[in-house]
Amino acid sequence: MHILVTGCAGFIGFHVCDMLLQKGHEITGIDNFENNYSVFEKEQNIEDLERYSDFYFKKLDILNYQALREILINNYDLVIHLAGLPGVRESILKSNQYIQSNVIGTNNLISGLINTKTRNIIFASSSSVYGNNPYLQKAKENIITKPLSPYGVTKLACENLLYSYYKSYDFNVIIKRFHSVYGPRMRPDLVIRKFLFNVENDNPIIIYGHGDSSRDYTYIGDVTKSFEGSISLLNQDLNIYKTYNICSGRSISITKIIDEIRSICYKNPIIKYKQSNLMESLHTLGDYKKAERELGYYPSMSIRKGIEETYKWIRNNAYSNSMKL
Ligand SMILES: NC(=O)c1ccc[n+]([C@@H]2O[C@H](COP(=O)([O-])OP(=O)(O)OC[C@H]3O[C@@H](n4cnc5c(N)ncnc54)[C@H](O)[C@@H]3O)[C@@H](O)[C@H]2O)c1
């Protein structure tokens, strides 16, 4: 297949492209090298992907509608849309930018596809669309969505935009609600990398709240596997709009993450506490049964092994051991 991947220089983008290229697909990747974190890391990802002869990269901002249309003219078998500004905390400070990049960017992409032959789209949504999950019941895809942050609102808006285009223009749409993805090459703002880096360097780690908040952490290798089933489903030529949780189905507290890091790094973390932010969910926990049934998705990585893999990557890559270059 010829696949367009937006946001290919990012954490998930790199791994998805890498997996698809290994499977023999041809990839066109676009990314604007947004400077929300180290551009050097993004360039490094592209350099690694450019080792494949079937990878073609163009630096492009999806907010630049004219330039985007020139790329979209190529008629792709599938578009995997990962580009955008990620993260709850930053979105509280930069809501305007998030709305621009995520909502306007997605609208540019999908409206630019209307007059092309491309009809298959996979969109990176987030567990943030659910808002808080106080009773730690596994959230199914059809529960009421009540995002707490501007980031979650932008993801839900994109889901709804995609639905409206699906209805009018016969697109096939798969929405993937990723839950706290972690692993090698993960973003520096994400908890597991931040904690590993700080513990390794004897810096304090900051806990927002009391350490009892929890997340459904999903290993990147499990996330990339979910794309194989999604592509098979899209190849069945159905007219679909489907939403799936891509998660591990277990919620792990910050305290448990710190315990794992303590025993993996053989160091005692210095912990500082700060007030939690009400726009951040206290708990996230997803139900992946629908993805298991329909995509053959099954998350197999244990949190211990997943953190060990991430730690190995941090130790083996000089740049990953710095928070911002
Ligand atoms: N990592 C997670 O835990 C997680 C969880 C839920 C959802 N998601 C979503 O998955 C996607 C990928 O996340 P990630 O963790 O790899 O983030 P990332 O920041 O590493 O990757 C996003 C990429 O998009 C690019 N980008 C941003 N704005 C752009 C624009 N206007 N034009 C072109 N490129 C642009 C960035 O440069 C970056 O390389 C995002 O949409 C994110 O919201 C991620």
The ligand as an SDF file (V2000), in Angstrom:
LIG
                    3D

 44 48  0  0  0  0  0  0  0  0999 V2000
    1.8920    9.5250   23.0940 N   0  0  0  0  0  0  0  0  0  0  0  0
    0.7140    9.3360   23.6640 C   0  0  0  0  0  0  0  0  0  0  0  0
    0.6380    8.8540   24.8050 O   0  0  0  0  0  0  0  0  0  0  0  0
   -0.5640    9.6960   22.9580 C   0  0  0  0  0  0  0  0  0  0  0  0
   -1.7880    9.3860   23.5850 C   0  0  0  0  0  0  0  0  0  0  0  0
   -2.9660    9.7120   22.9320 C   0  0  0  0  0  0  0  0  0  0  0  0
   -2.9370   10.3120   21.6880 C   0  0  0  0  0  0  0  0  0  0  0  0
   -1.7520   10.6230   21.1070 N   0  0  0  0  0  0  0  0  0  0  0  0
   -1.7730   11.2920   19.8020 C   0  0  0  0  0  0  0  0  0  0  0  0
   -0.9700   10.5550   18.8850 O   0  0  0  0  0  0  0  0  0  0  0  0
   -0.3190   11.4540   17.9900 C   0  0  0  0  0  0  0  0  0  0  0  0
    1.1850   11.2280   18.0520 C   0  0  0  0  0  0  0  0  0  0  0  0
    1.6200   11.4480   19.3860 O   0  0  0  0  0  0  0  0  0  0  0  0
    3.1530   11.4110   19.7890 P   0  0  0  0  0  0  0  0  0  0  0  0
    3.2340   11.0590   21.2180 O   0  0  0  0  0  0  0  0  0  0  0  0
    3.9170   10.6550   18.7890 O   0  0  0  0  0  0  0  0  0  0  0  0
    3.5040   12.9670   19.6740 O   0  0  0  0  0  0  0  0  0  0  0  0
    4.7110   13.6940   18.9190 P   0  0  0  0  0  0  0  0  0  0  0  0
    4.6550   15.1170   19.3140 O   0  0  0  0  0  0  0  0  0  0  0  0
    5.9820   12.9610   19.1830 O   0  0  0  0  0  0  0  0  0  0  0  0
    4.3190   13.5350   17.3930 O   0  0  0  0  0  0  0  0  0  0  0  0
    3.4780   14.4420   16.7170 C   0  0  0  0  0  0  0  0  0  0  0  0
    4.2260   14.9320   15.4900 C   0  0  0  0  0  0  0  0  0  0  0  0
    3.3630   15.8420   14.7880 O   0  0  0  0  0  0  0  0  0  0  0  0
    4.1560   16.9110   14.3050 C   0  0  0  0  0  0  0  0  0  0  0  0
    3.2880   18.0800   14.1220 N   0  0  0  0  0  0  0  0  0  0  0  0
    2.7070   18.8450   15.0890 C   0  0  0  0  0  0  0  0  0  0  0  0
    1.9980   19.8450   14.5270 N   0  0  0  0  0  0  0  0  0  0  0  0
    2.1200   19.6940   13.1800 C   0  0  0  0  0  0  0  0  0  0  0  0
    1.6420   20.4170   12.0690 C   0  0  0  0  0  0  0  0  0  0  0  0
    0.8790   21.5100   12.2320 N   0  0  0  0  0  0  0  0  0  0  0  0
    1.9720   19.9960   10.8180 N   0  0  0  0  0  0  0  0  0  0  0  0
    2.7500   18.8980   10.6430 C   0  0  0  0  0  0  0  0  0  0  0  0
    3.2510   18.1740   11.6570 N   0  0  0  0  0  0  0  0  0  0  0  0
    2.9280   18.5600   12.9210 C   0  0  0  0  0  0  0  0  0  0  0  0
    5.2250   17.1340   15.3580 C   0  0  0  0  0  0  0  0  0  0  0  0
    6.3760   17.7740   14.8520 O   0  0  0  0  0  0  0  0  0  0  0  0
    5.5030   15.6990   15.8240 C   0  0  0  0  0  0  0  0  0  0  0  0
    6.6080   15.1430   15.1530 O   0  0  0  0  0  0  0  0  0  0  0  0
   -0.7310   12.8610   18.4120 C   0  0  0  0  0  0  0  0  0  0  0  0
   -1.8050   13.2650   17.6160 O   0  0  0  0  0  0  0  0  0  0  0  0
   -1.1820   12.6800   19.8480 C   0  0  0  0  0  0  0  0  0  0  0  0
   -2.1200   13.6500   20.2260 O   0  0  0  0  0  0  0  0  0  0  0  0
   -0.5670   10.3190   21.7060 C   0  0  0  0  0  0  0  0  0  0  0  0
  1  2  1  0
  2  3  2  0
  2  4  1  0
  4  5  1  0
  4 44  2  0
  5  6  2  0
  6  7  1  0
  7  8  2  0
  8  9  1  0
  8 44  1  0
  9 10  1  0
  9 42  1  0
 10 11  1  0
 11 12  1  0
 11 40  1  0
 12 13  1  0
 13 14  1  0
 14 15  2  0
 14 16  1  0
 14 17  1  0
 17 18  1  0
 18 19  2  0
 18 20  1  0
 18 21  1  0
 21 22  1  0
 22 23  1  0
 23 24  1  0
 23 38  1  0
 24 25  1  0
 25 26  1  0
 25 36  1  0
 26 27  1  0
 26 35  1  0
 27 28  2  0
 28 29  1  0
 29 30  1  0
 29 35  2  0
 30 31  1  0
 30 32  2  0
 32 33  1  0
 33 34  2  0
 34 35  1  0
 36 37  1  0
 36 38  1  0
 38 39  1  0
 40 41  1  0
 40 42  1  0
 42 43  1  0
M  CHG  2   8   1  16  -1
M  END
$$$$
